[in-house]
Amino acid sequence: MLDASEYLHLAINASQNGDHHAALNYLNTALELEPKNAAVHYFRAAEHAEIGLLERAHAEMIDALELNPEMDIARFQLGLLSLQLSKMDESRGAFESLLRTSRDMSLREFSSAYLELLNENTQDAIARLTQGLIDCPNPALKADMERVLASLSASPSLKSPNMAEPAVFLGAYRDTLETP
């Protein structure tokens, strides 16, 4: 029998190949073996988001953070999910928490950018995104934030994008939480 870490890696591989059904099966098996594995909860939230089950993804992301409050990328994703679900106060709380506590300067800048967008300060958001991109160590996150920056910079009126429909980039940050 495989252990939870092995099932997690199988799930990641299945997800990368677009087999979300298999990925969820692997993640559920991993949680049967290790119900308090925060990384598995995080990736199951990502899979739920990928297939459009945003409320379930949101609840799962909260579970992951309850198990490991220091998972900064999960908190950032919780902020994005909360935005997508129009839970603005919760989104603001997630981004403010990262701004105060994250050791990752790029996540702090990206969180600050989303807070600026929530406050309808698009120019300041652009500046924060630009600053965060300078030292972003995560290629997938960097690519996502470059797309957000491009969409903001391309806007002739520089209005905030529809905050009820922000992109959710959950599945791309696999290297951040993979276990050995």
C-alpha positions as CSV (number, residue, x, y, z in Angstrom):
1,M,0.0,0.0,0.0
2,L,1.2,3.5,-0.8
3,D,1.5,6.2,1.8
4,A,-0.2,9.6,1.8
5,S,2.8,11.4,0.2
6,E,2.8,8.9,-2.7
7,Y,-0.9,9.3,-3.2
8,L,-0.3,13.1,-3.2
9,H,2.3,12.8,-6.0
10,L,0.0,10.5,-8.0
11,A,-2.8,13.1,-7.6
12,I,-0.5,15.9,-8.7
13,N,0.5,13.9,-11.8
14,A,-3.1,13.0,-12.6
15,S,-4.1,16.7,-12.3
16,Q,-1.3,17.8,-14.5
17,N,-2.6,15.4,-17.1
18,G,-6.2,16.7,-16.7
19,D,-7.5,13.6,-15.0
20,H,-9.3,15.4,-12.1
21,H,-11.4,12.3,-11.2
22,A,-8.3,10.3,-10.6
23,A,-6.6,13.2,-8.8
24,L,-9.6,13.4,-6.4
25,N,-9.6,9.7,-5.8
26,Y,-5.9,9.8,-4.9
27,L,-6.4,12.8,-2.6
28,N,-9.3,11.1,-0.9
29,T,-7.2,8.0,-0.3
30,A,-4.4,10.1,1.0
31,L,-6.8,11.8,3.5
32,E,-8.0,8.4,4.7
33,L,-4.4,7.6,5.5
34,E,-3.5,11.1,6.9
35,P,-6.7,13.1,7.7
36,K,-4.6,16.0,9.1
37,N,-2.3,16.4,6.1
38,A,-2.6,20.1,5.2
39,A,-0.9,19.7,1.8
40,V,-3.4,17.1,0.8
41,H,-6.3,19.3,1.9
42,Y,-4.8,22.2,-0.1
43,F,-4.5,20.1,-3.3
44,R,-8.0,18.7,-2.9
45,A,-9.2,22.3,-2.6
46,A,-7.3,23.0,-5.8
47,E,-9.0,20.1,-7.6
48,H,-12.4,21.2,-6.4
49,A,-11.7,24.7,-7.8
50,E,-10.4,23.3,-11.1
51,I,-13.8,21.5,-11.6
52,G,-15.8,24.5,-10.5
53,L,-16.8,23.4,-7.0
54,L,-15.7,26.8,-5.5
55,E,-17.7,26.6,-2.2
56,R,-16.1,23.2,-1.5
57,A,-12.7,24.5,-2.5
58,H,-13.1,27.4,-0.2
59,A,-14.1,25.2,2.8
60,E,-11.2,22.8,2.0
61,M,-8.7,25.7,1.9
62,I,-9.9,26.8,5.3
63,D,-9.4,23.2,6.5
64,A,-5.8,23.3,5.2
65,L,-5.1,26.5,6.9
66,E,-6.5,25.3,10.2
67,L,-4.1,22.4,10.0
68,N,-1.2,24.6,9.0
69,P,-1.7,28.3,9.4
70,E,1.7,29.1,8.0
71,M,0.8,27.9,4.4
72,D,1.1,31.3,2.8
73,I,0.2,30.1,-0.7
74,A,-3.0,28.5,0.7
75,R,-3.9,31.8,2.4
76,F,-3.3,33.7,-0.8
77,Q,-5.5,31.2,-2.6
78,L,-8.2,31.6,0.1
79,G,-8.1,35.3,-0.7
80,L,-8.6,34.6,-4.4
81,L,-11.4,32.1,-3.8
82,S,-13.1,34.5,-1.4
83,L,-13.0,37.1,-4.1
84,Q,-14.5,34.7,-6.6
85,L,-17.3,33.9,-4.2
86,S,-17.8,37.6,-3.4
87,K,-16.7,37.2,0.2
88,M,-14.9,40.5,0.2
89,D,-14.3,40.8,3.9
90,E,-12.9,37.3,4.1
91,S,-10.7,38.0,1.1
92,R,-9.5,41.2,2.6
93,G,-8.7,39.4,5.8
94,A,-6.6,36.7,4.0
95,F,-4.6,39.3,2.1
96,E,-4.1,41.5,5.2
97,S,-2.9,38.5,7.1
98,L,-0.3,37.8,4.4
99,L,0.8,41.4,4.3
100,R,1.5,41.2,8.0
101,T,3.0,37.8,8.4
102,S,4.4,36.3,5.1
103,R,8.1,36.0,4.8
104,D,7.7,35.8,1.0
105,M,8.0,39.4,-0.2
106,S,6.3,38.7,-3.5
107,L,3.2,37.3,-1.8
108,R,3.1,40.3,0.4
109,E,3.3,42.6,-2.6
110,F,0.6,40.6,-4.5
111,S,-1.6,40.6,-1.4
112,S,-1.1,44.4,-1.2
113,A,-2.0,44.6,-4.9
114,Y,-5.3,42.8,-4.3
115,L,-6.1,45.0,-1.3
116,E,-5.4,48.1,-3.5
117,L,-7.9,46.6,-6.1
118,L,-10.5,46.1,-3.4
119,N,-10.0,49.8,-2.5
120,E,-10.3,50.7,-6.2
121,N,-6.7,52.0,-6.4
122,T,-5.7,50.4,-9.7
123,Q,-2.5,52.4,-10.2
124,D,-1.2,51.4,-6.8
125,A,-2.2,47.8,-7.5
126,I,-0.2,47.9,-10.7
127,A,2.8,49.3,-8.8
128,R,2.5,46.5,-6.2
129,L,2.2,43.8,-8.8
130,T,5.2,45.1,-10.6
131,Q,7.3,45.1,-7.4
132,G,6.1,41.6,-6.5
133,L,7.2,40.3,-9.8
134,I,10.8,41.4,-9.4
135,D,11.7,38.6,-6.9
136,C,8.9,36.1,-7.3
137,P,10.5,32.7,-6.8
138,N,7.5,30.7,-8.0
139,P,7.2,30.5,-11.8
140,A,3.5,29.6,-11.9
141,L,2.6,32.4,-9.5
142,K,4.8,34.8,-11.4
143,A,3.1,33.9,-14.7
144,D,-0.4,34.4,-13.1
145,M,0.5,37.7,-11.6
146,E,2.0,38.8,-15.0
147,R,-1.4,38.1,-16.6
148,V,-3.2,40.1,-13.9
149,L,-0.8,43.0,-14.4
150,A,-1.2,42.8,-18.2
151,S,-5.0,42.9,-17.8
152,L,-4.8,45.9,-15.5
153,S,-2.3,47.7,-17.6
154,A,-4.2,47.1,-20.8
155,S,-7.4,48.7,-19.5
156,P,-7.8,52.1,-21.2
157,S,-9.8,53.4,-18.2
158,L,-7.6,51.6,-15.6
159,K,-10.7,50.4,-13.8
160,S,-10.5,47.5,-11.5
161,P,-11.3,44.1,-13.1
162,N,-14.6,42.6,-12.1
163,M,-13.8,41.6,-8.5
164,A,-16.5,38.9,-8.5
165,E,-14.7,37.0,-11.2
166,P,-10.9,37.0,-10.4
167,A,-8.9,34.2,-11.7
168,V,-8.3,31.3,-9.4
169,F,-4.8,29.9,-10.0
170,L,-4.9,27.0,-7.5
171,G,-3.4,24.1,-9.3
172,A,-0.3,25.8,-10.5
173,Y,1.6,26.1,-7.3
174,R,2.4,22.5,-6.9
175,D,6.1,22.8,-6.0
176,T,5.3,25.0,-3.0
177,L,3.7,22.3,-1.0
178,E,4.9,19.0,-2.4
179,T,6.2,16.7,0.2
180,P,9.5,14.8,-0.3
